[in-house]
């Protein structure tokens, strides 16, 4: 108990006549501004990636419908004779350059 009383009585004290308010100042504002800017840029990038991903999914869903509308085709010419045919086509789609607008 005597140690706690000693710490409480001899703790840091504010000298008389000095201002008790403490502010973050210009440095704090700059750090907060940079954090806000980084958050804005990350959100914008994420939104663009999600939009692009949704567009790709819609295009991939539309491709089988277009192929069905074209009529029956020979499975050998499409590369579907092996289970790896579909995987190879999806890999080709991933390798295509992305049109960034």
Order of alpha helices (4+ residues) and beta strands (2+ residues): alpha-alpha-alpha-alpha
